[in-house]
Protein backbone atom coordinates (compact mmCIF):
# COMPACT_ATOMS: atom_id res chain seq x y z
CA UNK A 1 0.00 0.00 0.00
CA UNK A 2 1.37 3.42 -0.91
CA UNK A 3 2.01 6.21 1.59
CA UNK A 4 -0.73 8.22 -0.09
CA UNK A 5 -3.24 5.45 0.58
CA UNK A 6 -2.10 5.27 4.21
CA UNK A 7 -2.71 8.97 4.64
CA UNK A 8 -6.11 9.12 2.97
CA UNK A 9 -7.63 5.79 3.86
CA UNK A 10 -5.69 4.64 6.89
CA UNK A 11 -8.33 2.22 8.08
CA UNK A 12 -7.47 0.07 5.08
CA UNK A 13 -3.86 -0.23 6.21
CA UNK A 14 -2.04 -3.53 6.14
CA UNK A 15 -4.52 -5.80 4.56
CA UNK A 16 -4.03 -9.30 3.36
CA UNK A 17 -5.97 -12.32 4.40
CA UNK A 18 -6.61 -15.87 3.37
CA UNK A 19 -8.04 -15.79 -0.10
CA UNK A 20 -11.25 -17.72 -0.60
CA UNK A 21 -11.26 -19.65 -3.83
CA UNK A 22 -14.71 -18.42 -4.70
CA UNK A 23 -16.77 -16.43 -7.14
CA UNK A 24 -18.34 -13.06 -6.37
CA UNK A 25 -21.24 -12.62 -4.00
CA UNK A 26 -24.29 -14.24 -5.49
CA UNK A 27 -22.29 -15.67 -8.39
CA UNK A 28 -22.01 -19.36 -9.11
CA UNK A 29 -19.05 -21.50 -10.06
CA UNK A 30 -19.05 -24.17 -12.72
CA UNK A 31 -22.00 -25.12 -14.99
CA UNK A 32 -25.11 -26.33 -13.15
CA UNK A 33 -26.80 -29.49 -14.36
CA UNK A 34 -30.36 -28.98 -15.63
CA UNK A 35 -32.85 -29.24 -12.78
CA UNK A 36 -30.21 -28.67 -10.05
CA UNK A 37 -29.94 -25.51 -7.99
CA UNK A 38 -26.54 -23.91 -8.62
CA UNK A 39 -24.23 -23.72 -5.62
CA UNK A 40 -23.62 -20.21 -4.36
CA UNK A 41 -20.10 -19.41 -3.24
CA UNK A 42 -19.63 -16.16 -1.35
CA UNK A 43 -16.58 -13.96 -1.21
CA UNK A 44 -15.06 -12.92 2.08
CA UNK A 45 -16.03 -9.38 3.03
CA UNK A 46 -13.65 -7.33 5.14
CA UNK A 47 -14.95 -5.47 8.19
CA UNK A 48 -12.19 -3.05 9.21
CA UNK A 49 -12.43 -0.94 12.32
CA UNK A 50 -11.86 2.75 11.64
CA UNK A 51 -8.66 4.42 12.80
CA UNK A 52 -10.49 7.73 13.08
CA UNK A 53 -11.37 7.00 16.74
CA UNK A 54 -7.66 7.27 17.62
CA UNK A 55 -6.10 10.71 17.83
CA UNK A 56 -2.44 9.92 17.39
CA UNK A 57 0.01 12.63 18.29
CA UNK A 58 3.09 13.04 16.16
CA UNK A 59 5.22 12.78 19.31
CA UNK A 60 4.80 11.72 22.94
CA UNK A 61 6.71 12.88 25.98
CA UNK A 62 7.28 11.20 29.33
CA UNK A 63 4.48 11.28 31.92
CA UNK A 64 6.10 12.54 35.12
CA UNK A 65 4.50 14.18 38.14
CA UNK A 66 1.11 14.49 36.46
CA UNK A 67 2.27 16.08 33.19
CA UNK A 68 3.77 15.11 29.85
CA UNK A 69 7.33 16.41 29.69
CA UNK A 70 10.27 16.20 27.34
CA UNK A 71 13.29 14.05 28.27
CA UNK A 72 16.33 15.90 29.58
CA UNK A 73 18.53 14.95 26.63
CA UNK A 74 15.69 15.28 24.06
CA UNK A 75 16.27 11.79 22.67
CA UNK A 76 13.45 9.88 21.00
CA UNK A 77 12.67 6.85 18.86
CA UNK A 78 9.88 5.71 16.55
CA UNK A 79 7.14 3.19 17.26
CA UNK A 80 5.66 1.42 14.25
CA UNK A 81 2.66 -0.61 13.23
CA UNK A 82 3.98 -4.19 12.93
CA UNK A 83 1.33 -5.03 10.33
CA UNK A 84 2.50 -2.34 7.91
CA UNK A 85 5.87 -1.05 9.18
CA UNK A 86 4.22 2.39 9.20
CA UNK A 87 5.66 4.82 11.75
CA UNK A 88 2.93 5.71 14.23
CA UNK A 89 4.63 8.29 16.44
CA UNK A 90 7.86 9.64 17.87
CA UNK A 91 8.37 8.45 21.46
CA UNK A 92 10.50 10.08 24.14
CA UNK A 93 13.48 7.98 25.25
CA UNK A 94 14.02 8.38 28.99
CA UNK A 95 17.53 8.66 30.37
CA UNK A 96 18.87 8.21 33.89
CA UNK A 97 17.94 11.79 34.90
CA UNK A 98 14.37 11.29 33.66
CA UNK A 99 14.03 8.07 35.62
CA UNK A 100 15.27 9.90 38.71
CA UNK A 101 12.67 12.65 38.19
CA UNK A 102 9.91 10.05 37.94
CA UNK A 103 11.02 8.12 41.04
CA UNK A 104 11.40 11.33 43.05
CA UNK A 105 7.89 12.41 42.05
CA UNK A 106 6.50 9.02 43.00
CA UNK A 107 8.30 9.13 46.36
CA UNK A 108 6.87 12.56 47.22
CA UNK A 109 3.36 11.55 46.20
CA UNK A 110 3.50 8.35 48.23
CA UNK A 111 4.63 10.02 51.45
CA UNK A 112 2.57 13.20 51.24
CA UNK A 113 -0.63 12.26 49.40
CA UNK A 114 -1.35 8.71 48.33
CA UNK A 115 -0.05 6.70 51.27
CA UNK A 116 -1.89 8.74 53.95
CA UNK A 117 -5.08 8.91 51.86
CA UNK A 118 -7.97 6.80 53.25
CA UNK A 119 -8.56 3.62 51.26
CA UNK A 120 -12.11 4.66 50.41
CA UNK A 121 -10.75 7.78 48.68
CA UNK A 122 -8.16 5.80 46.74
CA UNK A 123 -10.97 3.49 45.65
CA UNK A 124 -12.83 6.40 44.08
CA UNK A 125 -9.84 7.22 41.87
CA UNK A 126 -9.43 3.60 40.75
CA UNK A 127 -13.12 3.35 39.99
CA UNK A 128 -12.96 6.59 38.02
CA UNK A 129 -10.03 5.29 35.94
CA UNK A 130 -11.96 2.10 35.16
CA UNK A 131 -15.04 4.03 34.07
CA UNK A 132 -13.05 6.30 31.77
CA UNK A 133 -11.35 3.24 30.28
CA UNK A 134 -14.78 1.86 29.48
CA UNK A 135 -15.86 5.15 27.95
CA UNK A 136 -12.73 5.23 25.79
CA UNK A 137 -12.63 1.48 25.18
CA UNK A 138 -12.90 1.69 21.40
CA UNK A 139 -10.01 4.13 21.24
CA UNK A 140 -7.90 1.93 23.51
CA UNK A 141 -8.66 -1.20 21.47
CA UNK A 142 -7.79 0.34 18.12
CA UNK A 143 -4.60 1.88 19.46
CA UNK A 144 -3.55 -1.44 21.02
CA UNK A 145 -4.02 -3.29 17.72
CA UNK A 146 -2.16 -0.61 15.78
CA UNK A 147 0.85 -0.63 18.06
CA UNK A 148 0.95 -4.32 18.96
CA UNK A 149 -0.38 -6.08 15.83
CA UNK A 150 -3.02 -8.18 17.60
CA UNK A 151 -6.51 -8.61 16.09
CA UNK A 152 -8.98 -5.91 17.04
CA UNK A 153 -11.45 -8.57 18.17
CA UNK A 154 -9.01 -9.60 20.90
CA UNK A 155 -8.14 -6.04 21.92
CA UNK A 156 -11.82 -5.10 22.02
CA UNK A 157 -13.20 -8.22 23.72
CA UNK A 158 -10.31 -9.30 25.97
CA UNK A 159 -7.54 -6.78 26.63
CA UNK A 160 -9.54 -3.62 27.27
CA UNK A 161 -12.40 -5.18 29.29
CA UNK A 162 -9.96 -7.15 31.47
CA UNK A 163 -7.79 -4.09 32.05
CA UNK A 164 -10.81 -2.06 33.21
CA UNK A 165 -12.02 -5.01 35.31
CA UNK A 166 -8.74 -5.03 37.25
CA UNK A 167 -9.18 -1.39 38.23
CA UNK A 168 -12.79 -2.06 39.23
CA UNK A 169 -11.80 -5.13 41.25
CA UNK A 170 -8.96 -3.50 43.17
CA UNK A 171 -11.03 -0.37 43.78
CA UNK A 172 -13.16 -2.69 45.90
CA UNK A 173 -10.14 -3.82 47.91
CA UNK A 174 -8.69 -0.38 48.65
CA UNK A 175 -10.73 0.20 51.84
CA UNK A 176 -10.69 -3.45 52.95
CA UNK A 177 -6.98 -4.14 53.35
CA UNK A 178 -7.39 -4.82 57.07
CA UNK A 179 -9.62 -7.75 56.14
CA UNK A 180 -7.48 -9.18 53.34
CA UNK A 181 -5.76 -11.70 55.61
CA UNK A 182 -2.43 -9.87 55.86
CA UNK A 183 -2.77 -8.90 59.50
CA UNK A 184 -3.86 -5.61 61.07
CA UNK A 185 -2.92 -2.31 59.44
CA UNK A 186 -0.97 -3.68 56.43
CA UNK A 187 1.26 -0.94 55.03
CA UNK A 188 2.16 -0.10 51.42
CA UNK A 189 5.73 -0.88 50.39
CA UNK A 190 6.37 2.56 48.88
CA UNK A 191 7.42 3.22 45.30
CA UNK A 192 6.90 0.41 42.78
CA UNK A 193 9.01 0.21 39.64
CA UNK A 194 7.01 -1.78 37.10
CA UNK A 195 8.34 -3.10 33.80
CA UNK A 196 5.85 -4.64 31.37
CA UNK A 197 6.18 -6.53 28.05
CA UNK A 198 4.90 -5.89 24.54
CA UNK A 199 2.44 -8.77 24.19
CA UNK A 200 -0.35 -7.35 26.42
CA UNK A 201 0.69 -3.73 26.97
CA UNK A 202 -2.55 -2.33 28.38
CA UNK A 203 -3.58 -5.40 30.32
CA UNK A 204 -0.15 -5.81 31.92
CA UNK A 205 -0.20 -2.14 32.92
CA UNK A 206 -3.54 -2.67 34.65
CA UNK A 207 -2.35 -5.89 36.33
CA UNK A 208 0.58 -3.95 37.79
CA UNK A 209 -0.94 -0.55 38.57
CA UNK A 210 -4.33 -1.46 40.03
CA UNK A 211 -3.21 -3.58 43.03
CA UNK A 212 -0.24 -1.32 43.72
CA UNK A 213 -2.44 1.78 43.86
CA UNK A 214 -5.13 0.05 45.91
CA UNK A 215 -2.50 -0.87 48.51
CA UNK A 216 -1.29 2.73 48.78
CA UNK A 217 1.87 2.55 46.67
CA UNK A 218 2.88 4.95 43.92
CA UNK A 219 4.24 3.71 40.60
CA UNK A 220 6.74 4.31 37.85
CA UNK A 221 5.67 2.23 34.86
CA UNK A 222 8.05 1.35 32.02
CA UNK A 223 6.22 -0.11 28.99
CA UNK A 224 8.02 -2.08 26.30
CA UNK A 225 9.78 0.12 23.77
CA UNK A 226 7.83 -1.37 20.83
CA UNK A 227 4.38 -0.88 22.42
CA UNK A 228 4.29 2.37 24.41
CA UNK A 229 1.10 3.93 23.05
CA UNK A 230 -1.61 2.31 25.17
CA UNK A 231 0.36 3.02 28.36
CA UNK A 232 0.63 6.66 27.30
CA UNK A 233 -3.09 6.79 26.57
CA UNK A 234 -3.66 5.29 30.01
CA UNK A 235 -1.57 8.17 31.37
CA UNK A 236 -3.99 10.57 29.65
CA UNK A 237 -6.87 8.72 31.30
CA UNK A 238 -5.12 9.03 34.66
CA UNK A 239 -4.87 12.77 34.05
CA UNK A 240 -8.54 12.85 33.12
CA UNK A 241 -9.38 11.03 36.38
CA UNK A 242 -7.53 13.78 38.34
CA UNK A 243 -5.20 11.32 40.03
CA UNK A 244 -2.81 13.35 42.24
CA UNK A 245 0.44 14.23 40.43
CA UNK A 246 3.25 11.72 40.87
CA UNK A 247 1.05 8.79 41.90
CA UNK A 248 1.54 7.18 38.48
CA UNK A 249 4.44 8.03 36.18
CA UNK A 250 5.10 6.51 32.75
CA UNK A 251 8.61 6.48 31.31
CA UNK A 252 9.31 5.18 27.82
CA UNK A 253 12.51 4.03 26.18
CA UNK A 254 14.89 1.12 25.99
CA UNK A 255 14.86 -1.53 28.68
CA UNK A 256 18.64 -1.57 28.72
CA UNK A 257 18.71 2.09 29.77
CA UNK A 258 15.39 3.31 31.21
CA UNK A 259 14.38 -0.09 32.56
CA UNK A 260 17.77 -0.81 34.09
CA UNK A 261 17.92 2.66 35.68
CA UNK A 262 14.45 2.18 37.15
CA UNK A 263 15.07 -1.16 38.85
CA UNK A 264 18.47 0.02 40.14
CA UNK A 265 17.18 3.32 41.54
CA UNK A 266 17.58 3.48 45.34
CA UNK A 267 14.19 5.19 45.63
CA UNK A 268 12.36 2.16 44.24
CA UNK A 269 11.12 -0.15 47.00
CA UNK A 270 9.45 -2.82 44.88
CA UNK A 271 10.18 -4.15 41.39
CA UNK A 272 7.54 -5.99 39.39
CA UNK A 273 8.64 -7.42 36.06
CA UNK A 274 6.87 -9.36 33.35
CA UNK A 275 9.02 -10.54 30.46
CA UNK A 276 11.63 -13.05 29.44
CA UNK A 277 13.20 -15.58 31.79
CA UNK A 278 16.69 -14.38 30.84
CA UNK A 279 15.99 -10.79 31.90
CA UNK A 280 14.21 -12.03 35.01
CA UNK A 281 17.31 -13.94 36.08
CA UNK A 282 19.43 -10.83 35.52
CA UNK A 283 17.05 -8.81 37.69
CA UNK A 284 17.14 -11.35 40.48
CA UNK A 285 20.94 -11.28 40.50
CA UNK A 286 21.05 -7.48 40.36
CA UNK A 287 18.61 -7.01 43.25
CA UNK A 288 20.03 -9.71 45.50
CA UNK A 289 20.95 -8.18 48.84
CA UNK A 290 19.30 -4.81 48.14
CA UNK A 291 16.25 -5.47 50.29
CA UNK A 292 13.90 -4.55 47.45
CA UNK A 293 10.73 -6.55 47.04
CA UNK A 294 10.61 -8.44 43.72
CA UNK A 295 7.99 -10.36 41.74
CA UNK A 296 8.68 -11.97 38.38
CA UNK A 297 6.25 -13.30 35.79
CA UNK A 298 8.41 -14.92 33.13
CA UNK A 299 8.24 -17.45 30.30
CA UNK A 300 6.33 -20.67 29.89
CA UNK A 301 5.97 -23.83 27.84
CA UNK A 302 2.47 -24.93 28.77
CA UNK A 303 1.06 -28.37 28.04
CA UNK A 304 -2.51 -28.66 26.77
CA UNK A 305 -3.42 -32.26 27.65
CA UNK A 306 -6.28 -34.00 25.80
CA UNK A 307 -7.58 -37.37 26.98
CA UNK A 308 -9.55 -39.78 24.81
CA UNK A 309 -12.80 -39.02 26.68
CA UNK A 310 -12.48 -35.27 26.13
CA UNK A 311 -15.24 -33.30 24.35
CA UNK A 312 -13.28 -33.10 21.09
CA UNK A 313 -15.08 -30.21 19.41
CA UNK A 314 -14.62 -28.12 22.52
CA UNK A 315 -11.03 -29.30 22.89
CA UNK A 316 -10.14 -28.31 19.31
CA UNK A 317 -11.34 -24.77 19.99
CA UNK A 318 -9.39 -24.79 23.26
CA UNK A 319 -6.23 -25.90 21.46
CA UNK A 320 -6.62 -23.15 18.87
CA UNK A 321 -7.30 -20.54 21.54
CA UNK A 322 -4.45 -21.87 23.64
CA UNK A 323 -1.71 -21.36 21.05
CA UNK A 324 -3.02 -19.01 18.35
CA UNK A 325 -4.61 -16.38 20.60
CA UNK A 326 -2.52 -13.20 20.28
CA UNK A 327 -0.38 -15.00 17.62
CA UNK A 328 0.97 -17.28 20.36
CA UNK A 329 2.71 -14.30 21.97
CA UNK A 330 1.45 -15.36 25.37
CA UNK A 331 3.61 -16.49 28.29
CA UNK A 332 1.04 -19.12 29.25
CA UNK A 333 0.33 -20.25 25.67
CA UNK A 334 -0.50 -23.93 25.22
CA UNK A 335 2.46 -24.46 22.90
CA UNK A 336 2.70 -28.21 23.61
CA UNK A 337 -0.30 -30.38 22.75
CA UNK A 338 -0.21 -33.69 24.61
CA UNK A 339 -2.90 -35.91 23.12
CA UNK A 340 -3.74 -39.47 24.13
CA UNK A 341 -2.35 -41.88 21.55
CA UNK A 342 -5.72 -43.52 20.74
CA UNK A 343 -7.17 -40.24 19.39
CA UNK A 344 -4.03 -38.50 18.17
CA UNK A 345 -4.72 -38.94 14.44
CA UNK A 346 -8.32 -37.74 14.82
CA UNK A 347 -7.32 -34.68 16.84
CA UNK A 348 -4.55 -33.68 14.43
CA UNK A 349 -6.83 -34.06 11.41
CA UNK A 350 -9.60 -31.99 13.01
CA UNK A 351 -7.07 -29.42 14.12
CA UNK A 352 -5.74 -29.03 10.58
CA UNK A 353 -9.25 -28.55 9.24
CA UNK A 354 -9.87 -25.88 11.86
CA UNK A 355 -6.61 -24.06 11.11
CA UNK A 356 -7.52 -23.92 7.43
CA UNK A 357 -10.38 -21.57 8.40
CA UNK A 358 -8.20 -19.07 10.28
CA UNK A 359 -7.74 -15.69 8.67
CA UNK A 360 -4.31 -14.07 8.84
CA UNK A 361 -4.10 -10.39 8.04
CA UNK A 362 -5.15 -6.85 8.90
CA UNK A 363 -5.36 -6.58 12.70
CA UNK A 364 -8.08 -3.93 12.39
CA UNK A 365 -10.33 -6.31 10.45
CA UNK A 366 -12.94 -7.68 12.88
CA UNK A 367 -12.79 -11.05 11.09
CA UNK A 368 -9.03 -11.50 11.46
CA UNK A 369 -7.93 -14.42 13.64
CA UNK A 370 -4.14 -13.93 13.58
CA UNK A 371 -2.49 -10.57 13.37
CA UNK A 372 1.13 -9.54 12.96
CA UNK A 373 4.14 -10.59 15.01
CA UNK A 374 5.06 -7.60 17.15
CA UNK A 375 8.65 -6.99 16.04
CA UNK A 376 11.27 -8.30 13.60
CA UNK A 377 13.52 -9.71 16.34
CA UNK A 378 10.68 -11.89 17.61
CA UNK A 379 9.83 -12.99 14.07
CA UNK A 380 13.46 -14.05 13.55
CA UNK A 381 13.32 -16.10 16.75
CA UNK A 382 10.14 -17.87 15.65
CA UNK A 383 11.62 -18.65 12.24
CA UNK A 384 14.83 -19.96 13.80
CA UNK A 385 13.05 -22.32 16.18
CA UNK A 386 10.67 -23.55 13.47
CA UNK A 387 13.65 -24.34 11.25
CA UNK A 388 15.25 -26.18 14.17
CA UNK A 389 12.11 -28.27 14.54
CA UNK A 390 12.36 -29.40 10.93
CA UNK A 391 16.10 -30.04 11.24
CA UNK A 392 15.52 -32.26 14.27
CA UNK A 393 13.01 -34.42 12.40
CA UNK A 394 9.61 -33.01 13.34
CA UNK A 395 7.02 -32.76 10.57
CA UNK A 396 5.92 -29.20 9.84
CA UNK A 397 2.47 -28.23 8.53
CA UNK A 398 0.76 -24.90 7.90
CA UNK A 399 -2.52 -24.15 6.13
CA UNK A 400 -2.33 -22.55 2.74
CA UNK A 401 -2.47 -18.80 3.22
CA UNK A 402 -1.11 -15.65 1.65
CA UNK A 403 0.84 -13.48 4.07
CA UNK A 404 0.97 -9.71 3.56
CA UNK A 405 4.03 -8.42 1.73
CA UNK A 406 4.77 -5.77 4.37
CA UNK A 407 4.93 -6.19 8.11
CA UNK A 408 5.96 -9.12 10.30
CA UNK A 409 3.97 -12.28 9.73
CA UNK A 410 4.13 -15.98 10.48
CA UNK A 411 1.57 -18.55 9.39
CA UNK A 412 -0.08 -20.79 12.00
CA UNK A 413 2.13 -23.87 12.24
CA UNK A 414 1.77 -27.38 13.67
CA UNK A 415 4.62 -29.83 14.25
CA UNK A 416 3.96 -33.55 14.60
CA UNK A 417 6.44 -36.35 15.26
CA UNK A 418 7.89 -34.21 18.04
CA UNK A 419 10.23 -35.67 20.64
CA UNK A 420 10.32 -34.24 24.20
CA UNK A 421 14.02 -33.52 23.61
CA UNK A 422 13.40 -31.32 20.55
CA UNK A 423 14.04 -27.62 20.99
CA UNK A 424 10.48 -26.82 19.92
CA UNK A 425 9.27 -28.95 22.84
CA UNK A 426 11.58 -27.30 25.35
CA UNK A 427 12.13 -23.66 24.40
CA UNK A 428 9.55 -20.91 24.51
CA UNK A 429 8.79 -19.93 20.91
CA UNK A 430 6.37 -17.08 21.66
CA UNK A 431 4.67 -17.41 18.33
CA UNK A 432 1.88 -19.33 16.52
CA UNK A 433 3.71 -22.68 16.60
CA UNK A 434 2.25 -25.84 18.17
CA UNK A 435 4.22 -29.00 18.99
CA UNK A 436 2.19 -32.23 19.17
CA UNK A 437 3.28 -35.09 21.42
CA UNK A 438 1.38 -38.22 22.45
CA UNK A 439 0.92 -40.20 25.67
CA UNK A 440 -0.78 -43.42 26.74
CA UNK A 441 -1.45 -43.06 30.48
CA UNK A 442 -2.17 -40.14 32.82
CA UNK A 443 1.16 -40.77 34.51
CA UNK A 444 2.99 -40.45 31.19
CA UNK A 445 1.08 -37.26 30.45
CA UNK A 446 2.17 -35.77 33.76
CA UNK A 447 5.79 -36.79 33.21
CA UNK A 448 5.89 -35.22 29.75
CA UNK A 449 4.03 -32.09 30.83
CA UNK A 450 6.45 -31.54 33.73
CA UNK A 451 9.49 -32.17 31.50
CA UNK A 452 10.30 -28.46 31.22
CA UNK A 453 12.17 -25.79 33.15
CA UNK A 454 8.97 -23.72 33.24
CA UNK A 455 5.88 -23.98 35.40
CA UNK A 456 3.32 -21.34 34.49
CA UNK A 457 0.18 -23.02 33.13
CA UNK A 458 -1.43 -26.17 31.80
CA UNK A 459 -4.78 -27.36 30.44
CA UNK A 460 -6.57 -30.68 30.99
CA UNK A 461 -9.38 -31.96 28.78
CA UNK A 462 -11.44 -34.89 30.07
CA UNK A 463 -14.98 -35.64 31.21
CA UNK A 464 -13.77 -37.08 34.53
CA UNK A 465 -13.67 -34.53 37.34
CA UNK A 466 -11.58 -36.85 39.49
CA UNK A 467 -8.93 -37.02 36.76
CA UNK A 468 -8.86 -33.24 36.45
CA UNK A 469 -8.29 -32.85 40.18
CA UNK A 470 -5.60 -35.51 40.22
CA UNK A 471 -3.82 -33.97 37.24
CA UNK A 472 -4.01 -30.50 38.79
CA UNK A 473 -2.26 -31.82 41.86
CA UNK A 474 0.48 -33.50 39.84
CA UNK A 475 1.22 -30.78 37.29
CA UNK A 476 3.89 -28.30 38.29
CA UNK A 477 2.09 -25.23 37.02
CA UNK A 478 0.76 -22.12 38.70
CA UNK A 479 -2.50 -22.23 36.73
CA UNK A 480 -4.33 -25.36 35.53
CA UNK A 481 -7.38 -24.86 33.33
CA UNK A 482 -10.05 -27.58 33.22
CA UNK A 483 -11.73 -28.10 29.81
CA UNK A 484 -10.74 -24.56 28.86
CA UNK A 485 -7.61 -22.50 28.25
CA UNK A 486 -6.48 -18.88 28.52
CA UNK A 487 -9.32 -17.89 30.83
CA UNK A 488 -8.54 -14.90 33.03
CA UNK A 489 -10.37 -13.09 35.79
CA UNK A 490 -9.16 -10.30 38.12
CA UNK A 491 -10.33 -12.29 41.15
CA UNK A 492 -8.09 -15.25 40.31
CA UNK A 493 -4.33 -15.26 41.06
CA UNK A 494 -1.95 -15.85 38.18
CA UNK A 495 1.73 -16.76 38.34
CA UNK A 496 4.24 -19.56 38.03
CA UNK A 497 6.97 -21.67 39.52
CA UNK A 498 10.55 -22.51 38.62
CA UNK A 499 11.81 -20.49 35.62
CA UNK A 500 8.33 -19.03 35.11
CA UNK A 501 8.98 -16.72 38.04
CA UNK A 502 7.42 -16.19 41.46
CA UNK A 503 4.70 -14.10 43.03
CA UNK A 504 1.06 -13.76 41.97
CA UNK A 505 -0.94 -11.14 40.11
CA UNK A 506 -4.70 -10.93 40.49
CA UNK A 507 -6.99 -11.79 43.35
CA UNK A 508 -6.30 -11.15 47.01
CA UNK A 509 -2.86 -12.66 46.47
CA UNK A 510 -2.02 -9.86 44.04
CA UNK A 511 -2.38 -7.34 46.87
CA UNK A 512 0.21 -9.14 48.97
CA UNK A 513 2.92 -8.31 46.46
CA UNK A 514 2.40 -4.60 47.24
CA UNK A 515 1.98 -4.74 51.02
CA UNK A 516 4.75 -4.76 53.61
CA UNK A 517 3.65 -7.83 55.56
Beta strands, then each sheet from edge to edge (+ up, - down):
strand 1: 59-60
strand 2: 62-64
strand 3: 67-69
strand 4: 76-81
strand 5: 86-92
strand 6: 187-188
strand 7: 191-195
strand 8: 218-222
strand 9: 248-251
strand 10: 270-274
strand 11: 293-297
strand 12: 303-306
strand 13: 336-340
strand 14: 395-398
strand 15: 413-416
strand 16: 433-439
strand 17: 457-461
strand 18: 479-482
strand 19: 501-502
strand 20: 515-516
sheet 1: 1+ 5+ 4-
sheet 2: 2+ 3-
sheet 3: 6+ 20-
sheet 4: 9+ 8+ 7+ 10+ 11+ 19-
sheet 5: 14+ 15- 16- 13- 12- 17- 18-
end
